């Protein structure tokens, strides 16, 4: 006997119209994910109201209280009930959903908050008396007179009391409070002309201020730089490069940190589109690609970048939370980020992060308790060979090194006298070489301090940059396959791959359609030697699906160039003459990106004389 299908009922399902309370609670699930989402919506409303001061008070991670006070234009008493109606807004008239100039425009935040919590709005417009309205679990009470000097106060208590199941998914009070702080900081970065104050009033009383950013003065970059120093930290501001570029109606500005100021996770990446904080995979992928040649895979760049464009060029109505955007031409925005950041990094020349010097000074300070057996120093290359092997290697290095500079073959350190008619080398950025210690570190004297250079890491970068320059001029040599390799793919993957075939050809990888969903690999980059073409193609497809662009072939080629540079550079343990060391310093000054090695580590440390004197108590 056949078993009845449990999904089939004898009675026909009835289509019902949900009531407003249910609709608002469903909508609240999209708009208000956690207390930080509520703070974001309320603070954005305050910014749209033209506020110059915004105060946020929270209790118990925002679960029991969120209060946002602003000095904006306010809401008229007659409009308060309408403000709590779904899809009621003063931001747009509904005629053009692409031309959005404000944070809010959907009219969902206030009714959603009122549907899942106890919401009170008190507001006053100029020339009128203050009024207040309260809504609890979607039930709106009558408007009442209130006392308020100006602006608006929105108080949300007992968030998700009307949907207790959502409370089970809340994290600890500390975690929720941290998420709120991060949200306020992002909004503060976008609005340096507004004063923000976040206070935790858990347990009653005045509470404590957990974040404050006063209004910044000056032009765009001065105000933004000062605000970033306050929000992200002064170290970021000291080691950040100013970005300002324009392409096809899209402007990119902000600050990006030097590669040597990198982080272990992507926690210091802040992206904004028309002032709106966003989390966009395409933009973060572009940021990663810009630093592709300067950081290892386990390090992440730090940046605060702002994209301004005509609102019609970007769609912010992708998700109710408005944290995702969609560009009309994403390739332009991505290319602008990559080219602008690479240009700024190239202009930085040999500059390295100041945090390197701070870490060095910290390591030099005497400690109360020293370890019984100090750990061996890290060597960023292969293990040190035997004395005989080093002697043989040094003799073999001389010809290759001589191609980069003159007379690179010495074996003893003796400072050479500087000609009287030449400007003092110590006045140059990396100073004059005064000696070599442990046959690996060059000590140079500058006008106001000293520089310690890792000779192997520095020269490795110089050779690498020269190899890249030669490859850019002469192109990538391709190796034709005797028998083309046929790779079977889906029609979609095949089309996606052939769309970037021209770019791959410039890197030495030649593809052709082979009928159906198959492609033929006819040439591979000669520098890679024998490669698994199918595995490479699948890796490229994975990157295209994830980021919209693939760096796989370029990454493998540059990895080979980096390896060649490592083996062709001055080894640790080689003694150098003074003129050799000075020539190396001069070439570092003239070569972009020489402040870090091929893996993102610093090639030199600069110590100011004042810092050195402080170490010895002479300040």
C-alpha positions as CSV (number, residue, x, y, z in Angstrom):
1,X,0.0,0.0,0.0
2,X,1.4,3.4,-1.0
3,X,2.2,5.7,1.9
4,X,0.5,9.1,1.9
5,X,2.7,12.0,1.1
6,X,2.9,14.1,4.4
7,X,3.3,17.3,2.3
8,X,-0.1,16.8,0.7
9,X,-3.2,17.8,2.8
10,X,-6.8,17.1,2.1
11,X,-7.7,20.7,2.8
12,X,-6.6,23.4,0.4
13,X,-4.3,26.0,2.0
14,X,-5.8,29.4,2.5
15,X,-3.9,32.6,1.5
16,X,-4.0,35.2,4.3
17,X,-3.0,38.8,4.6
18,X,-0.6,39.2,7.5
19,X,-1.4,42.0,10.0
20,X,0.9,45.0,10.3
21,X,2.5,43.7,13.6
22,X,3.6,40.5,12.0
23,X,4.8,42.3,8.9
24,X,6.9,44.7,11.0
25,X,8.4,41.8,13.1
26,X,9.4,40.0,9.9
27,X,10.9,43.1,8.5
28,X,12.8,43.7,11.7
29,X,14.6,40.4,11.2
30,X,16.3,41.9,8.1
31,X,16.8,45.5,9.4
32,X,17.7,44.8,13.0
33,X,20.0,41.9,13.3
34,X,21.5,42.8,16.7
35,X,21.8,46.0,18.9
36,X,24.6,47.3,16.7
37,X,22.1,47.3,13.8
38,X,19.7,49.4,15.8
39,X,22.4,51.9,16.7
40,X,23.4,52.1,13.0
41,X,19.9,53.0,11.9
42,X,19.3,55.6,14.6
43,X,22.7,57.3,14.2
44,X,22.3,57.4,10.4
45,X,18.9,59.1,11.0
46,X,20.6,61.6,13.2
47,X,23.2,62.3,10.5
48,X,20.5,62.8,7.9
49,X,18.8,65.3,10.2
50,X,21.8,67.6,9.9
51,X,23.1,67.0,13.5
52,X,26.5,68.4,14.6
53,X,26.5,66.4,18.0
54,X,25.3,62.9,18.5
55,X,25.4,61.1,21.8
56,X,24.7,57.4,22.1
57,X,24.0,55.7,25.5
58,X,23.7,51.9,25.8
59,X,23.2,49.5,28.7
60,X,23.9,45.8,28.8
61,X,25.4,45.7,25.3
62,X,22.3,47.6,23.9
63,X,19.9,44.8,24.9
64,X,18.1,46.8,27.6
65,X,18.7,50.4,26.5
66,X,19.8,52.3,23.4
67,X,19.4,56.1,23.5
68,X,20.5,58.4,20.7
69,X,20.4,62.1,21.2
70,X,21.0,64.6,18.5
71,X,20.7,68.3,17.7
72,X,19.3,67.9,14.3
73,X,16.2,69.4,12.6
74,X,13.7,67.4,14.6
75,X,10.3,65.8,13.8
76,X,7.1,67.8,14.0
77,X,4.5,66.6,16.5
78,X,2.0,65.8,13.7
79,X,4.6,63.7,11.9
80,X,5.5,61.5,14.8
81,X,2.8,58.8,14.3
82,X,3.6,58.8,10.5
83,X,7.3,58.3,11.3
84,X,6.4,55.0,12.9
85,X,4.4,53.9,9.9
86,X,6.0,51.4,7.5
87,X,7.7,52.9,4.4
88,X,7.1,56.5,5.6
89,X,10.2,58.7,5.1
90,X,11.2,62.3,4.5
91,X,14.4,61.3,2.6
92,X,12.9,60.5,-0.9
93,X,9.6,61.0,-2.7
94,X,9.7,57.6,-4.4
95,X,10.1,58.9,-7.9
96,X,13.8,57.9,-8.3
97,X,15.2,55.0,-6.3
98,X,18.7,55.4,-7.9
99,X,19.4,59.0,-6.9
100,X,19.9,58.5,-3.2
101,X,21.7,61.2,-1.3
102,X,20.9,60.1,2.3
103,X,21.7,57.2,4.6
104,X,18.1,56.2,5.1
105,X,15.4,56.1,2.5
106,X,13.4,52.9,3.0
107,X,11.3,54.0,6.0
108,X,11.7,50.7,7.8
109,X,14.0,51.3,10.7
110,X,11.6,53.1,13.2
111,X,8.6,50.8,12.7
112,X,10.8,47.7,12.8
113,X,12.4,48.9,16.1
114,X,8.9,49.6,17.5
115,X,7.7,46.2,16.5
116,X,10.4,44.3,18.5
117,X,11.1,46.7,21.4
118,X,9.8,49.6,23.5
119,X,10.5,52.7,21.5
120,X,10.0,56.3,22.6
121,X,10.7,59.3,20.3
122,X,10.9,62.8,21.7
123,X,11.5,65.6,19.3
124,X,11.2,69.3,18.8
125,X,11.4,71.4,15.6
126,X,12.4,75.1,15.7
127,X,9.4,77.4,16.6
128,X,7.3,74.6,18.1
129,X,6.8,72.7,21.4
130,X,8.4,69.3,21.9
131,X,6.3,66.2,21.7
132,X,6.7,62.5,22.4
133,X,5.3,59.2,21.1
134,X,5.7,55.7,22.5
135,X,5.3,52.4,20.7
136,X,5.6,49.0,22.4
137,X,5.6,45.7,20.4
138,X,4.0,47.5,17.5
139,X,1.2,49.2,19.5
140,X,1.4,53.0,19.0
141,X,0.2,55.3,21.8
142,X,-1.0,58.9,21.5
143,X,1.4,61.8,21.0
144,X,2.0,63.7,24.2
145,X,3.7,67.0,25.1
146,X,7.3,66.7,26.3
147,X,10.3,68.7,27.5
148,X,13.2,69.1,25.1
149,X,15.3,72.0,24.1
150,X,16.0,71.0,20.5
151,X,16.7,68.0,18.3
152,X,15.5,64.5,18.8
153,X,15.9,61.8,21.5
154,X,15.2,58.2,20.4
155,X,15.1,55.7,23.3
156,X,14.8,52.0,22.6
157,X,14.4,49.7,25.6
158,X,14.1,45.9,25.9
159,X,15.1,45.1,22.4
160,X,13.5,41.9,21.0
161,X,11.2,41.6,24.0
162,X,8.4,41.0,21.5
163,X,10.4,38.3,19.7
164,X,12.1,36.5,22.6
165,X,13.5,33.8,20.3
166,X,15.9,36.4,18.9
167,X,17.4,37.0,22.3
168,X,18.8,33.4,22.3
169,X,21.0,34.4,19.4
170,X,22.5,37.5,21.1
171,X,26.1,37.3,22.2
172,X,27.5,38.4,25.5
173,X,27.0,42.0,26.6
174,X,30.7,42.7,26.0
175,X,30.6,41.3,22.5
176,X,27.5,43.3,21.6
177,X,29.0,46.5,23.1
178,X,32.1,46.0,21.0
179,X,30.0,45.6,17.9
180,X,28.2,48.9,18.7
181,X,31.5,50.6,19.2
182,X,32.8,49.4,15.8
183,X,29.6,50.7,14.2
184,X,29.9,54.1,15.8
185,X,33.6,54.3,14.8
186,X,32.8,53.6,11.2
187,X,30.2,56.3,11.1
188,X,32.5,58.7,12.9
189,X,35.2,58.1,10.2
190,X,32.7,59.1,7.5
191,X,31.6,62.3,9.3
192,X,34.6,64.1,10.8
193,X,32.6,67.3,11.1
194,X,30.2,65.7,13.7
195,X,31.0,65.1,17.4
196,X,30.2,61.5,18.5
197,X,30.1,60.3,22.1
198,X,29.3,56.7,23.1
199,X,28.6,56.0,26.8
200,X,27.9,52.8,28.6
201,X,25.4,53.3,31.4
202,X,25.0,49.7,32.4
203,X,24.0,49.6,36.1
204,X,22.7,53.1,36.2
205,X,24.4,56.4,37.0
206,X,26.5,58.5,34.6
207,X,28.2,55.5,33.2
208,X,31.5,55.7,31.4
209,X,32.5,57.1,28.0
210,X,33.8,54.3,25.8
211,X,34.4,56.3,22.7
212,X,34.5,60.0,21.9
213,X,35.4,61.9,18.7
214,X,35.1,65.7,18.8
215,X,34.4,67.6,15.6
216,X,37.5,68.1,13.4
217,X,38.4,71.3,11.6
218,X,40.4,72.0,8.5
219,X,40.1,70.8,4.9
220,X,38.9,67.4,3.8
221,X,42.2,65.6,4.3
222,X,43.3,67.4,7.4
223,X,40.0,66.7,9.1
224,X,39.9,63.1,7.9
225,X,43.5,62.5,9.0
226,X,42.8,63.8,12.5
227,X,39.6,61.7,12.8
228,X,41.4,58.6,11.6
229,X,44.2,59.2,14.1
230,X,41.5,59.3,16.9
231,X,39.5,56.4,15.7
232,X,42.0,53.9,14.2
233,X,45.0,55.1,16.1
234,X,47.9,57.6,15.8
235,X,50.2,54.8,14.6
236,X,48.0,54.3,11.6
237,X,47.9,58.0,10.8
238,X,51.7,58.3,11.1
239,X,52.2,55.4,8.6
240,X,49.4,56.1,6.2
241,X,49.7,57.4,2.6
242,X,47.2,60.0,1.3
243,X,45.1,58.7,-1.6
244,X,43.3,61.0,-4.0
245,X,42.5,59.8,-7.5
246,X,39.7,60.2,-10.1
247,X,38.5,58.0,-13.0
248,X,35.3,58.2,-15.1
249,X,33.3,60.2,-12.6
250,X,34.4,58.1,-9.5
251,X,36.7,59.7,-6.9
252,X,38.8,57.7,-4.5
253,X,40.3,59.4,-1.5
254,X,41.4,58.5,2.0
255,X,44.5,56.9,3.6
256,X,46.3,53.6,3.1
257,X,49.1,52.3,5.4
258,X,52.6,51.3,4.3
259,X,53.1,47.6,3.7
260,X,55.3,47.3,6.7
261,X,52.3,48.5,8.8
262,X,50.2,45.4,8.2
263,X,47.9,43.4,10.4
264,X,47.4,39.7,11.1
265,X,43.7,39.9,10.1
266,X,41.5,42.2,8.0
267,X,40.4,44.2,11.0
268,X,41.7,47.6,9.9
269,X,40.0,47.9,6.5
270,X,37.3,50.5,6.3
271,X,35.5,51.1,3.0
272,X,32.9,53.8,2.3
273,X,30.7,54.5,-0.7
274,X,29.2,58.0,-0.8
275,X,29.9,58.3,2.9
276,X,28.1,55.0,3.7
277,X,30.2,52.2,5.5
278,X,30.0,49.1,3.4
279,X,31.4,45.6,3.4
280,X,31.9,44.7,-0.2
281,X,33.8,41.7,-1.4
282,X,34.8,43.3,-4.7
283,X,36.3,46.4,-2.9
284,X,38.1,44.4,-0.3
285,X,39.5,42.2,-3.1
286,X,40.7,45.3,-4.9
287,X,42.5,46.4,-1.7
288,X,44.1,43.0,-1.4
289,X,45.2,43.1,-5.0
290,X,46.8,46.5,-4.6
291,X,49.1,45.1,-1.9
292,X,49.5,41.8,-3.7
293,X,53.2,42.2,-4.4
294,X,54.1,43.6,-1.0
295,X,52.5,41.4,1.6
296,X,52.6,37.7,2.3
297,X,49.3,35.8,2.4
298,X,49.0,35.9,6.2
299,X,49.3,39.7,6.4
300,X,46.5,42.2,5.6
301,X,46.7,45.9,4.6
302,X,45.2,48.7,6.7
303,X,43.3,51.4,5.0
304,X,40.3,53.8,5.2
305,X,39.1,54.5,1.7
306,X,36.2,56.6,0.5
307,X,34.5,56.3,-2.9
308,X,32.4,59.3,-4.0
309,X,30.4,59.1,-7.2
310,X,27.1,60.1,-8.7
311,X,24.4,58.1,-6.8
312,X,23.1,56.8,-10.2
313,X,26.3,54.9,-10.7
314,X,25.8,52.8,-7.6
315,X,22.8,50.9,-6.2
316,X,22.5,51.0,-2.4
317,X,19.1,49.4,-2.4
318,X,20.5,45.8,-2.5
319,X,19.6,44.8,1.1
320,X,17.5,46.4,3.8
321,X,20.7,46.8,6.0
322,X,22.3,48.8,3.2
323,X,25.7,47.4,3.9
324,X,26.1,46.1,0.4
325,X,26.3,48.1,-2.8
326,X,26.4,47.3,-6.5
327,X,28.3,49.4,-9.0
328,X,27.0,49.9,-12.5
329,X,30.6,49.3,-13.7
330,X,32.5,47.5,-10.9
331,X,35.6,47.2,-13.1
332,X,36.1,51.0,-13.0
333,X,35.9,51.1,-9.2
334,X,38.2,48.1,-8.7
335,X,40.8,49.4,-11.2
336,X,40.8,52.8,-9.6
337,X,41.5,51.3,-6.1
338,X,44.3,49.1,-7.4
339,X,46.0,51.8,-9.6
340,X,45.7,54.6,-7.0
341,X,47.1,52.5,-4.2
342,X,50.0,51.1,-6.3
343,X,50.9,54.6,-7.4
344,X,50.9,55.9,-3.8
345,X,53.0,52.9,-2.7
346,X,55.5,53.6,-5.5
347,X,55.7,57.3,-4.6
348,X,56.5,56.3,-1.0
349,X,59.9,55.0,-2.3
350,X,62.0,53.3,0.4
351,X,59.8,54.6,3.3
352,X,59.1,52.1,6.0
353,X,56.7,52.1,9.0
354,X,57.6,54.0,12.1
355,X,56.3,51.1,14.2
356,X,59.4,49.2,13.1
357,X,61.6,51.6,15.0
358,X,59.3,51.6,18.0
359,X,59.5,47.8,18.2
360,X,63.3,48.0,17.9
361,X,63.5,50.5,20.7
362,X,61.2,48.4,22.8
363,X,63.5,45.4,22.2
364,X,66.5,47.4,23.3
365,X,65.1,48.4,26.7
366,X,66.5,46.4,29.6
367,X,64.1,43.9,31.0
368,X,63.8,42.9,34.7
369,X,64.1,39.2,34.0
370,X,66.0,37.9,31.0
371,X,65.3,34.3,29.7
372,X,67.9,31.8,30.7
373,X,68.6,31.0,27.0
374,X,67.6,33.6,24.5
375,X,66.0,32.4,21.3
376,X,68.2,32.4,18.2
377,X,67.8,35.3,15.9
378,X,65.4,34.8,12.9
379,X,67.1,34.5,9.5
380,X,64.8,35.2,6.6
381,X,66.5,32.9,4.1
382,X,67.8,29.4,4.0
383,X,69.8,28.0,7.0
384,X,73.4,29.3,7.3
385,X,75.7,27.0,5.3
386,X,79.1,25.8,6.4
387,X,82.2,28.0,6.1
388,X,83.5,26.3,3.0
389,X,80.1,26.5,1.3
390,X,79.9,30.2,2.2
391,X,83.3,30.8,0.8
392,X,82.3,29.2,-2.5
393,X,79.0,31.1,-2.6
394,X,80.7,34.5,-2.0
395,X,83.0,33.9,-5.0
396,X,80.0,33.0,-7.1
397,X,78.1,36.0,-6.1
398,X,80.6,38.6,-7.3
399,X,79.7,38.7,-11.0
400,X,76.0,38.9,-10.6
401,X,76.2,41.6,-8.0
402,X,78.6,43.6,-10.1
403,X,75.9,43.9,-12.7
404,X,73.8,46.0,-10.3
405,X,76.5,48.3,-9.1
406,X,80.2,48.8,-9.5
407,X,83.0,47.0,-7.7
408,X,80.7,44.7,-5.6
409,X,83.2,42.0,-4.7
410,X,84.9,43.2,-1.5
411,X,85.5,41.1,1.6
412,X,86.5,43.6,4.4
413,X,84.8,46.5,6.1
414,X,86.9,49.7,6.1
415,X,85.1,53.0,5.9
416,X,86.4,54.9,2.9
417,X,87.0,58.7,3.2
418,X,84.4,60.9,1.6
419,X,85.6,63.2,-1.1
420,X,85.5,66.8,0.0
421,X,83.7,68.1,-3.1
422,X,80.8,65.6,-2.7
423,X,77.8,66.3,-0.4
424,X,78.0,64.3,2.9
425,X,76.3,61.0,2.5
426,X,75.0,61.2,6.0
427,X,72.6,64.0,4.8
428,X,70.9,61.5,2.5
429,X,67.8,59.6,3.7
430,X,69.6,56.4,4.5
431,X,72.9,58.1,5.5
432,X,76.5,57.0,5.2
433,X,77.6,53.4,5.9
434,X,79.8,53.2,9.0
435,X,80.2,49.5,9.4
436,X,78.8,46.0,9.1
437,X,77.9,43.7,12.1
438,X,77.5,40.0,12.1
439,X,78.2,40.0,8.4
440,X,74.5,40.8,7.6
441,X,73.6,44.2,9.0
442,X,74.8,47.5,7.6
443,X,75.1,50.4,10.2
444,X,74.6,53.8,8.6
445,X,74.8,57.3,10.1
446,X,72.1,59.8,9.2
447,X,71.9,63.5,10.0
448,X,69.7,62.9,13.0
449,X,70.2,59.3,13.9
450,X,71.2,55.9,12.5
451,X,69.9,53.2,10.1
452,X,70.3,49.5,10.4
453,X,69.9,47.7,7.1
454,X,69.4,44.0,6.5
455,X,71.7,43.6,3.5
456,X,70.1,40.4,2.1
457,X,66.5,41.5,2.4
458,X,67.3,44.9,0.9
459,X,69.2,43.6,-2.0
460,X,66.7,40.9,-2.6
461,X,64.0,43.6,-3.1
462,X,66.3,45.6,-5.5
463,X,66.9,42.5,-7.6
464,X,63.2,41.6,-7.6
465,X,62.2,45.1,-8.7
466,X,64.7,45.0,-11.5
467,X,63.4,41.6,-12.7
468,X,59.8,42.8,-12.7
469,X,60.9,45.9,-14.7
470,X,62.6,43.7,-17.3
471,X,59.5,41.4,-17.5
472,X,57.2,44.4,-18.0
473,X,59.4,45.8,-20.8
474,X,60.1,42.5,-22.6
475,X,56.8,40.6,-21.7
476,X,56.4,37.1,-20.4
477,X,57.9,34.4,-22.6
478,X,55.5,31.7,-23.5
479,X,56.2,28.0,-23.9
480,X,54.1,26.3,-26.7
481,X,52.8,22.9,-25.7
482,X,53.6,20.1,-28.2
483,X,50.1,18.7,-27.6
484,X,47.6,21.3,-26.3
485,X,45.9,20.3,-23.1
486,X,42.1,20.1,-23.3
487,X,40.2,21.0,-20.2
488,X,36.5,20.2,-20.0
489,X,34.4,22.9,-18.2
490,X,30.8,24.0,-17.9
491,X,29.5,26.5,-20.4
492,X,29.4,29.2,-17.7
493,X,33.0,28.5,-16.6
494,X,34.2,28.4,-20.2
495,X,32.7,31.8,-20.9
496,X,34.0,33.3,-17.7
497,X,37.5,32.1,-18.6
498,X,37.5,33.2,-22.2
499,X,36.4,36.7,-21.1
500,X,39.8,37.2,-19.5
501,X,41.8,35.3,-22.2
502,X,43.5,38.4,-23.4
503,X,44.8,39.3,-19.9
504,X,46.1,35.7,-19.5
505,X,47.8,35.8,-22.9
506,X,49.8,38.8,-21.7
507,X,51.0,36.6,-18.9
508,X,52.1,33.8,-21.2
509,X,48.9,31.6,-20.8
510,X,47.2,31.2,-24.2
511,X,43.7,29.7,-24.3
512,X,41.3,28.9,-27.1
513,X,37.7,27.6,-27.2
514,X,37.6,23.9,-28.2
515,X,33.9,23.4,-28.8
516,X,31.2,22.9,-26.2
517,X,32.4,23.7,-22.7
518,X,36.0,22.7,-23.4
519,X,39.0,25.0,-23.8
520,X,42.5,24.2,-25.2
521,X,45.6,25.4,-23.3
522,X,48.2,26.0,-26.1
523,X,50.9,28.0,-24.3
524,X,52.0,28.3,-20.7
525,X,54.5,30.8,-19.1
526,X,58.0,29.5,-19.8
527,X,59.3,30.7,-16.5
528,X,57.0,28.3,-14.6
529,X,58.5,25.3,-16.4
530,X,56.2,22.2,-16.4
531,X,52.8,23.0,-15.0
532,X,49.5,21.2,-14.4
533,X,47.4,23.3,-16.8
534,X,44.1,21.9,-15.6
535,X,44.9,22.7,-11.9
536,X,45.9,26.2,-12.8
537,X,42.7,26.7,-14.9
538,X,40.6,25.6,-12.0
539,X,42.4,27.9,-9.5
540,X,41.9,30.8,-11.9
541,X,38.1,30.0,-12.1
542,X,37.9,29.9,-8.3
543,X,39.4,33.3,-8.1
544,X,37.2,34.7,-10.8
545,X,34.1,33.4,-9.0
546,X,35.2,34.8,-5.7
547,X,36.8,38.1,-6.6
548,X,35.9,38.8,-10.2
549,X,39.6,38.8,-11.2
550,X,42.4,36.3,-11.0
551,X,46.0,36.8,-9.8
552,X,46.9,33.1,-10.0
553,X,49.2,33.2,-13.0
554,X,50.8,36.5,-12.0
555,X,51.3,35.3,-8.5
556,X,53.2,32.2,-9.7
557,X,55.4,34.2,-12.0
558,X,56.2,36.7,-9.4
559,X,56.9,33.9,-6.9
560,X,59.5,32.5,-9.4
561,X,61.0,36.0,-9.8
562,X,61.1,36.4,-6.0
563,X,62.9,33.1,-5.7
564,X,65.4,34.1,-8.4
565,X,66.0,37.4,-6.6
566,X,66.6,35.6,-3.3
567,X,69.3,33.4,-4.7
568,X,70.8,36.2,-6.8
569,X,71.1,38.7,-3.9
570,X,73.8,39.4,-1.4
571,X,73.8,36.6,1.2
572,X,73.8,37.0,4.9
573,X,77.4,36.4,6.0
574,X,79.1,38.2,3.2
575,X,81.5,41.0,4.2
576,X,81.1,44.2,2.2
577,X,83.4,47.2,1.6
578,X,82.2,50.7,2.6
579,X,81.7,51.7,-1.1
580,X,79.6,48.6,-1.6
581,X,77.4,49.3,1.4
582,X,77.0,53.0,0.3
583,X,76.1,51.9,-3.2
584,X,73.4,49.6,-1.8
585,X,72.0,52.4,0.3
586,X,71.9,54.8,-2.7
587,X,70.1,52.2,-4.8
588,X,67.6,51.6,-2.1
589,X,66.8,55.4,-2.0
590,X,66.2,55.3,-5.8
591,X,64.1,52.1,-5.9
592,X,60.4,52.1,-5.1
593,X,59.1,49.6,-2.5
594,X,62.7,49.0,-1.2
595,X,61.5,49.7,2.4
596,X,60.2,46.1,2.6
597,X,61.4,42.8,1.3
598,X,59.4,40.5,-1.0
599,X,57.5,39.1,2.0
600,X,56.4,42.5,3.5
601,X,59.1,42.6,6.2
602,X,61.1,45.8,6.7
603,X,64.5,46.0,5.0
604,X,65.8,48.6,7.4
605,X,65.2,50.3,10.8
606,X,65.7,54.0,11.4
607,X,66.4,55.2,14.9
608,X,66.4,58.9,15.7
609,X,69.2,60.3,17.9
610,X,66.7,61.6,20.4
611,X,65.3,58.0,20.9
612,X,68.8,56.6,21.3
613,X,69.7,59.2,23.9
614,X,66.5,58.4,25.8
615,X,67.6,54.8,25.9
616,X,70.7,55.9,27.8
617,X,68.9,58.4,30.0
618,X,70.5,61.4,28.3
619,X,67.2,63.2,27.4
